Amino acid sequence: MTKTESAQLACEKVLNGIEDDTITTTSALLQCLKIARLLNDVDAIIWLQYEYGGYPKDKDGVHVPTEVWNVGYKNGRGFIDKKGKCIFTELASELEKKVEAEKNAVNNFTTKGASVSGDYAAVAVNNLTASVTMSTRNIVDDIGLTEKKLSVLKSRYYDYALKKQIEISFGNVATTVFSEYRTRVENEFSKLSKEILLKLQAIEDKIGSDNPELYSQALTTCRRLFEETAKELFEKYFPGYKEKKYKTKSGKEIDVSGEHYKNKLSAVIEKLEDKSPSKSMVGSNVIYLLDWMDNLTDLQCKGVHHEVTRQDATRCIIQTYICLGDILSLQDE
């Protein structure tokens, strides 16, 4: 079982347990901490460790440090009283034990079995009854307040598990969709030359690395992949084309000579789309991606964008795969 699958199972335990009232708040908390650990959710791990181990105090032993206080406040522990904004710091386990103890105490407050006599018996009974009633009311009120705090915590844990379940489910759907798309276009990729396929493999090797320099190289490889594909497809669909310019359907002339691979791709896509029975946005998507890659490279060269991140490289690779797949798929329509 993968970490993601284990996290999804933990999400189900929290959600079903709270909905069916078969799980304690403390158990739900521990499952949420497990989810955060499995998904490497650092912020949630910090928050949930405070929830389980306690919110630390300053050296004075009274006040909670500001950064810790903020974590508690934004995660449901905040309230406002006469002093202003505050947080309650009792742990879920402490609150659960408190409720149990107070419910037992309520059962012990009773006038049943009490016996008084004498001239002031009636007064004594009335005083005893009033005392029991007041004590019971105070405990019941305290139980209500404690259970309210527990409900707040339980709600936060439920919300966290639900949020992560949705994220995991969406990720699984996205993975499935991309996997199906990849299967569909792999046959098209297999029709490319060996050199292009080697570049495609090189991209995947780079994104799997933790070396930031390789992310920049991945961007360069993506661009070269488009260059090679443009050259190969242009020669295929415009064999023996000697003209420097190509006139598009809109009447605009574009330079398809030399290294003008964007224009070559535009010409190829226009020709393929003319044959396609369905309208498509392939051309616009490809040009947008290529412009985005060029802009990122320019910023990097100028020192504005000092390095390409893994997120940049991943986005580039995914969109390259999709755009090239769309171009190649047009050949069969």
One Martini backbone bead per residue (centre of mass of N, CA, C, O) as a GRO file, in nm:
protein
  333
    1MET     BB    1   0.095   0.037   0.024
    2THR     BB    2   0.070   0.352  -0.016
    3LYS     BB    3   0.073   0.657   0.124
    4THR     BB    4  -0.184   0.757  -0.013
    5GLU     BB    5  -0.362   0.515   0.062
    6SER     BB    6  -0.325   0.544   0.369
    7ALA     BB    7  -0.442   0.830   0.385
    8GLN     BB    8  -0.721   0.761   0.272
    9LEU     BB    9  -0.794   0.561   0.498
   10ALA     BB   10  -0.772   0.767   0.730
   11CYS     BB   11  -0.992   0.955   0.628
   12GLU     BB   12  -1.222   0.749   0.651
   13LYS     BB   13  -1.202   0.704   0.956
   14VAL     BB   14  -1.271   0.991   1.038
   15LEU     BB   15  -1.536   1.038   0.887
   16ASN     BB   16  -1.693   0.784   0.980
   17GLY     BB   17  -1.646   0.812   1.286
   18ILE     BB   18  -1.789   1.088   1.320
   19GLU     BB   19  -2.060   1.025   1.178
   20ASP     BB   20  -2.099   0.748   1.372
   21ASP     BB   21  -1.976   0.775   1.658
   22THR     BB   22  -1.680   0.571   1.669
   23ILE     BB   23  -1.486   0.816   1.753
   24THR     BB   24  -1.258   0.983   1.900
   25THR     BB   25  -1.100   1.276   1.910
   26THR     BB   26  -0.816   1.162   1.956
   27SER     BB   27  -0.822   0.957   1.724
   28ALA     BB   28  -0.868   1.163   1.501
   29LEU     BB   29  -0.608   1.317   1.549
   30LEU     BB   30  -0.408   1.081   1.489
   31GLN     BB   31  -0.504   1.040   1.199
   32CYS     BB   32  -0.429   1.325   1.102
   33LEU     BB   33  -0.128   1.299   1.164
   34LYS     BB   34  -0.088   1.069   0.965
   35ILE     BB   35  -0.171   1.217   0.712
   36ALA     BB   36   0.041   1.442   0.727
   37ARG     BB   37   0.286   1.254   0.716
   38LEU     BB   38   0.223   1.103   0.445
   39LEU     BB   39   0.191   1.402   0.289
   40ASN     BB   40   0.388   1.618   0.396
   41ASP     BB   41   0.229   1.826   0.600
   42VAL     BB   42   0.385   2.052   0.778
   43ASP     BB   43   0.174   2.246   0.901
   44ALA     BB   44  -0.005   2.017   1.017
   45ILE     BB   45   0.203   1.885   1.198
   46ILE     BB   46   0.244   2.121   1.386
   47TRP     BB   47  -0.047   2.153   1.478
   48LEU     BB   48  -0.100   1.846   1.571
   49GLN     BB   49   0.124   1.843   1.785
   50TYR     BB   50  -0.014   2.048   1.965
   51GLU     BB   51  -0.280   1.890   1.999
   52TYR     BB   52  -0.129   1.642   2.141
   53GLY     BB   53   0.115   1.784   2.328
   54GLY     BB   54   0.073   2.087   2.330
   55TYR     BB   55   0.080   2.426   2.424
   56PRO     BB   56   0.329   2.615   2.473
   57LYS     BB   57   0.511   2.805   2.700
   58ASP     BB   58   0.656   3.035   2.840
   59LYS     BB   59   0.874   3.104   3.093
   60ASP     BB   60   0.622   3.193   3.278
   61GLY     BB   61   0.385   2.966   3.228
   62VAL     BB   62   0.134   3.132   3.073
   63HIS     BB   63   0.222   3.210   2.792
   64VAL     BB   64   0.180   3.197   2.451
   65PRO     BB   65   0.338   3.202   2.185
   66THR     BB   66   0.258   3.371   1.910
   67GLU     BB   67   0.300   3.148   1.688
   68VAL     BB   68   0.131   2.940   1.847
   69TRP     BB   69  -0.127   3.099   1.890
   70ASN     BB   70  -0.197   3.130   1.587
   71VAL     BB   71  -0.244   2.833   1.531
   72GLY     BB   72  -0.483   2.797   1.726
   73TYR     BB   73  -0.672   3.026   1.625
   74LYS     BB   74  -0.696   2.923   1.314
   75ASN     BB   75  -0.792   2.619   1.450
   76GLY     BB   76  -1.057   2.694   1.658
   77ARG     BB   77  -0.946   2.818   1.956
   78GLY     BB   78  -1.092   3.077   1.933
   79PHE     BB   79  -1.185   3.366   2.142
   80ILE     BB   80  -1.407   3.612   2.302
   81ASP     BB   81  -1.357   3.839   2.561
   82LYS     BB   82  -1.293   4.093   2.780
   83LYS     BB   83  -0.975   4.068   2.693
   84GLY     BB   84  -1.029   3.930   2.414
   85LYS     BB   85  -0.826   3.741   2.251
   86CYS     BB   86  -0.840   3.379   2.264
   87ILE     BB   87  -0.732   3.054   2.391
   88PHE     BB   88  -0.768   2.715   2.413
   89THR     BB   89  -0.546   2.440   2.558
   90GLU     BB   90  -0.697   2.197   2.572
   91LEU     BB   91  -0.704   1.877   2.525
   92ALA     BB   92  -0.886   1.627   2.405
   93SER     BB   93  -0.822   1.426   2.634
   94GLU     BB   94  -0.897   1.620   2.866
   95LEU     BB   95  -1.191   1.676   2.781
   96GLU     BB   96  -1.292   1.383   2.789
   97LYS     BB   97  -1.229   1.333   3.091
   98LYS     BB   98  -1.398   1.566   3.199
   99VAL     BB   99  -1.674   1.473   3.103
  100GLU     BB  100  -1.675   1.202   3.248
  101ALA     BB  101  -1.639   1.314   3.538
  102GLU     BB  102  -1.889   1.508   3.538
  103LYS     BB  103  -2.105   1.289   3.489
  104ASN     BB  104  -2.044   1.137   3.751
  105ALA     BB  105  -2.097   1.376   3.943
  106VAL     BB  106  -2.396   1.420   3.882
  107ASN     BB  107  -2.487   1.138   4.000
  108ASN     BB  108  -2.390   1.223   4.303
  109PHE     BB  109  -2.602   1.451   4.292
  110THR     BB  110  -2.824   1.390   4.566
  111THR     BB  111  -3.119   1.333   4.788
  112LYS     BB  112  -3.099   1.047   4.792
  113GLY     BB  113  -3.110   0.918   5.126
  114ALA     BB  114  -3.181   1.157   5.278
  115SER     BB  115  -3.186   1.247   5.642
  116VAL     BB  116  -3.409   1.444   5.842
  117SER     BB  117  -3.455   1.618   6.163
  118GLY     BB  118  -3.665   1.826   6.320
  119ASP     BB  119  -3.746   2.159   6.323
  120TYR     BB  120  -3.536   2.202   6.052
  121ALA     BB  121  -3.591   1.997   5.820
  122ALA     BB  122  -3.714   2.164   5.590
  123VAL     BB  123  -3.479   2.359   5.562
  124ALA     BB  124  -3.260   2.147   5.506
  125VAL     BB  125  -3.385   2.029   5.252
  126ASN     BB  126  -3.391   2.289   5.090
  127ASN     BB  127  -3.086   2.343   5.099
  128LEU     BB  128  -2.999   2.076   4.972
  129THR     BB  129  -3.155   2.104   4.709
  130ALA     BB  130  -3.027   2.372   4.619
  131SER     BB  131  -2.734   2.272   4.617
  132VAL     BB  132  -2.770   2.042   4.414
  133THR     BB  133  -2.888   2.211   4.186
  134MET     BB  134  -2.649   2.407   4.153
  135SER     BB  135  -2.425   2.199   4.107
  136THR     BB  136  -2.555   2.062   3.866
  137ARG     BB  137  -2.574   2.311   3.686
  138ASN     BB  138  -2.271   2.373   3.675
  139ILE     BB  139  -2.184   2.104   3.552
  140VAL     BB  140  -2.361   2.110   3.301
  141ASP     BB  141  -2.240   2.370   3.189
  142ASP     BB  142  -1.951   2.258   3.175
  143ILE     BB  143  -2.014   2.028   2.984
  144GLY     BB  144  -2.112   2.204   2.751
  145LEU     BB  145  -1.842   2.357   2.711
  146THR     BB  146  -1.661   2.111   2.667
  147GLU     BB  147  -1.822   1.990   2.425
  148LYS     BB  148  -1.782   2.234   2.245
  149LYS     BB  149  -1.477   2.210   2.220
  150LEU     BB  150  -1.481   1.926   2.101
  151SER     BB  151  -1.646   2.001   1.849
  152VAL     BB  152  -1.441   2.192   1.731
  153LEU     BB  153  -1.212   1.987   1.700
  154LYS     BB  154  -1.366   1.775   1.538
  155SER     BB  155  -1.427   1.965   1.300
  156ARG     BB  156  -1.130   2.016   1.219
  157TYR     BB  157  -1.058   1.720   1.162
  158TYR     BB  158  -1.273   1.672   0.952
  159ASP     BB  159  -1.190   1.893   0.753
  160TYR     BB  160  -0.908   1.785   0.700
  161ALA     BB  161  -0.985   1.503   0.594
  162LEU     BB  162  -1.167   1.604   0.365
  163LYS     BB  163  -0.961   1.772   0.213
  164LYS     BB  164  -0.760   1.534   0.162
  165GLN     BB  165  -0.954   1.349   0.015
  166ILE     BB  166  -1.006   1.538  -0.222
  167GLU     BB  167  -0.713   1.567  -0.314
  168ILE     BB  168  -0.665   1.267  -0.367
  169SER     BB  169  -0.899   1.217  -0.564
  170PHE     BB  170  -0.812   1.427  -0.771
  171GLY     BB  171  -0.533   1.307  -0.821
  172ASN     BB  172  -0.636   1.034  -0.925
  173VAL     BB  173  -0.795   1.145  -1.162
  174ALA     BB  174  -0.563   1.293  -1.299
  175THR     BB  175  -0.387   1.042  -1.333
  176THR     BB  176  -0.587   0.880  -1.503
  177VAL     BB  177  -0.623   1.079  -1.732
  178PHE     BB  178  -0.322   1.100  -1.810
  179SER     BB  179  -0.280   0.799  -1.859
  180GLU     BB  180  -0.482   0.776  -2.091
  181TYR     BB  181  -0.350   0.989  -2.268
  182ARG     BB  182  -0.073   0.860  -2.285
  183THR     BB  183  -0.162   0.600  -2.424
  184ARG     BB  184  -0.277   0.740  -2.680
  185VAL     BB  185   0.011   0.894  -2.762
  186GLU     BB  186   0.237   0.680  -2.770
  187ASN     BB  187   0.193   0.585  -3.060
  188GLU     BB  188   0.282   0.857  -3.178
  189PHE     BB  189   0.569   0.873  -3.058
  190SER     BB  190   0.672   0.609  -3.205
  191LYS     BB  191   0.692   0.775  -3.491
  192LEU     BB  192   0.934   0.896  -3.409
  193SER     BB  193   1.236   0.960  -3.378
  194LYS     BB  194   1.495   0.860  -3.185
  195GLU     BB  195   1.593   1.140  -3.093
  196ILE     BB  196   1.324   1.235  -2.971
  197LEU     BB  197   1.284   1.002  -2.769
  198LEU     BB  198   1.541   1.065  -2.605
  199LYS     BB  199   1.446   1.344  -2.508
  200LEU     BB  200   1.197   1.246  -2.359
  201GLN     BB  201   1.355   1.072  -2.156
  202ALA     BB  202   1.535   1.301  -2.041
  203ILE     BB  203   1.315   1.457  -1.900
  204GLU     BB  204   1.232   1.244  -1.689
  205ASP     BB  205   1.512   1.230  -1.552
  206LYS     BB  206   1.525   1.530  -1.454
  207ILE     BB  207   1.259   1.550  -1.276
  208GLY     BB  208   1.371   1.318  -1.069
  209SER     BB  209   1.548   1.529  -0.958
  210ASP     BB  210   1.722   1.747  -0.701
  211ASN     BB  211   1.848   1.924  -0.929
  212PRO     BB  212   1.809   2.248  -1.033
  213GLU     BB  213   1.973   2.240  -1.303
  214LEU     BB  214   1.784   2.024  -1.442
  215TYR     BB  215   1.534   2.202  -1.478
  216SER     BB  216   1.656   2.387  -1.693
  217GLN     BB  217   1.721   2.153  -1.888
  218ALA     BB  218   1.428   2.066  -1.931
  219LEU     BB  219   1.345   2.319  -2.083
  220THR     BB  220   1.546   2.290  -2.314
  221THR     BB  221   1.448   2.010  -2.405
  222CYS     BB  222   1.162   2.091  -2.480
  223ARG     BB  223   1.239   2.290  -2.701
  224ARG     BB  224   1.400   2.083  -2.874
  225LEU     BB  225   1.162   1.897  -2.920
  226PHE     BB  226   1.006   2.100  -3.092
  227GLU     BB  227   1.221   2.145  -3.305
  228GLU     BB  228   1.236   1.850  -3.408
  229THR     BB  229   0.935   1.817  -3.470
  230ALA     BB  230   0.908   2.048  -3.670
  231LYS     BB  231   1.113   1.948  -3.876
  232GLU     BB  232   0.988   1.667  -3.932
  233LEU     BB  233   0.694   1.760  -4.009
  234PHE     BB  234   0.764   1.961  -4.232
  235GLU     BB  235   0.899   1.750  -4.419
  236LYS     BB  236   0.640   1.575  -4.441
  237TYR     BB  237   0.418   1.817  -4.532
  238PHE     BB  238   0.676   1.988  -4.688
  239PRO     BB  239   0.810   1.868  -4.936
  240GLY     BB  240   1.047   2.067  -5.086
  241TYR     BB  241   1.040   2.334  -4.935
  242LYS     BB  242   1.188   2.663  -5.043
  243GLU     BB  243   1.047   2.872  -4.908
  244LYS     BB  244   1.056   3.127  -4.669
  245LYS     BB  245   0.753   3.158  -4.696
  246TYR     BB  246   0.422   3.142  -4.533
  247LYS     BB  247   0.079   3.130  -4.609
  248THR     BB  248  -0.185   3.183  -4.441
  249LYS     BB  249  -0.526   3.192  -4.417
  250SER     BB  250  -0.507   3.506  -4.324
  251GLY     BB  251  -0.241   3.613  -4.508
  252LYS     BB  252  -0.001   3.556  -4.342
  253GLU     BB  253   0.347   3.585  -4.329
  254ILE     BB  254   0.586   3.327  -4.257
  255ASP     BB  255   0.888   3.215  -4.129
  256VAL     BB  256   1.033   2.880  -4.240
  257SER     BB  257   1.323   2.919  -4.197
  258GLY     BB  258   1.545   2.746  -4.048
  259GLU     BB  259   1.481   2.815  -3.689
  260HIS     BB  260   1.157   2.854  -3.732
  261TYR     BB  261   0.973   2.647  -3.547
  262LYS     BB  262   0.707   2.787  -3.484
  263ASN     BB  263   0.619   2.831  -3.781
  264LYS     BB  264   0.631   2.538  -3.864
  265LEU     BB  265   0.417   2.442  -3.667
  266SER     BB  266   0.189   2.624  -3.767
  267ALA     BB  267   0.177   2.504  -4.051
  268VAL     BB  268   0.119   2.213  -3.970
  269ILE     BB  269  -0.135   2.260  -3.799
  270GLU     BB  270  -0.304   2.393  -4.020
  271LYS     BB  271  -0.304   2.147  -4.208
  272LEU     BB  272  -0.426   1.942  -4.005
  273GLU     BB  273  -0.687   2.106  -3.938
  274ASP     BB  274  -0.806   2.096  -4.226
  275LYS     BB  275  -0.847   1.773  -4.200
  276SER     BB  276  -1.009   1.813  -3.956
  277PRO     BB  277  -1.341   1.772  -3.833
  278SER     BB  278  -1.231   1.932  -3.588
  279LYS     BB  279  -1.195   2.167  -3.374
  280SER     BB  280  -0.902   2.352  -3.251
  281MET     BB  281  -0.632   2.467  -3.000
  282VAL     BB  282  -0.341   2.377  -3.058
  283GLY     BB  283  -0.188   2.622  -3.166
  284SER     BB  284  -0.233   2.811  -2.923
  285ASN     BB  285  -0.110   2.627  -2.705
  286VAL     BB  286   0.175   2.602  -2.823
  287ILE     BB  287   0.254   2.902  -2.838
  288TYR     BB  288   0.214   2.961  -2.542
  289LEU     BB  289   0.427   2.762  -2.435
  290LEU     BB  290   0.673   2.874  -2.591
  291ASP     BB  291   0.658   3.160  -2.478
  292TRP     BB  292   0.687   3.079  -2.182
  293MET     BB  293   0.967   2.950  -2.207
  294ASP     BB  294   1.114   3.197  -2.321
  295ASN     BB  295   1.052   3.389  -2.087
  296LEU     BB  296   1.189   3.223  -1.865
  297THR     BB  297   1.469   3.227  -1.996
  298ASP     BB  298   1.507   3.534  -2.009
  299LEU     BB  299   1.486   3.586  -1.704
  300GLN     BB  300   1.725   3.409  -1.629
  301CYS     BB  301   1.944   3.563  -1.798
  302LYS     BB  302   1.877   3.847  -1.642
  303GLY     BB  303   1.818   3.762  -1.323
  304VAL     BB  304   1.514   3.765  -1.237
  305HIS     BB  305   1.517   3.443  -1.269
  306HIS     BB  306   1.742   3.247  -1.106
  307GLU     BB  307   1.540   2.985  -1.115
  308VAL     BB  308   1.423   2.676  -1.189
  309THR     BB  309   1.166   2.503  -1.090
  310ARG     BB  310   1.000   2.217  -1.044
  311GLN     BB  311   0.728   2.338  -1.121
  312ASP     BB  312   0.812   2.447  -1.392
  313ALA     BB  313   0.910   2.178  -1.514
  314THR     BB  314   0.649   2.018  -1.480
  315ARG     BB  315   0.468   2.200  -1.646
  316CYS     BB  316   0.630   2.178  -1.907
  317ILE     BB  317   0.614   1.870  -1.947
  318ILE     BB  318   0.309   1.831  -1.950
  319GLN     BB  319   0.251   2.034  -2.185
  320THR     BB  320   0.432   1.901  -2.389
  321TYR     BB  321   0.290   1.633  -2.399
  322ILE     BB  322   0.013   1.742  -2.484
  323CYS     BB  323   0.089   1.906  -2.737
  324LEU     BB  324   0.230   1.680  -2.894
  325GLY     BB  325  -0.008   1.488  -2.883
  326ASP     BB  326  -0.203   1.669  -3.043
  327ILE     BB  327  -0.042   1.693  -3.300
  328LEU     BB  328  -0.017   1.384  -3.360
  329SER     BB  329  -0.328   1.323  -3.350
  330LEU     BB  330  -0.408   1.488  -3.609
  331GLN     BB  331  -0.305   1.272  -3.818
  332ASP     BB  332  -0.571   1.070  -3.756
  333GLU     BB  333  -0.829   1.268  -3.835
   0.00000   0.00000   0.00000
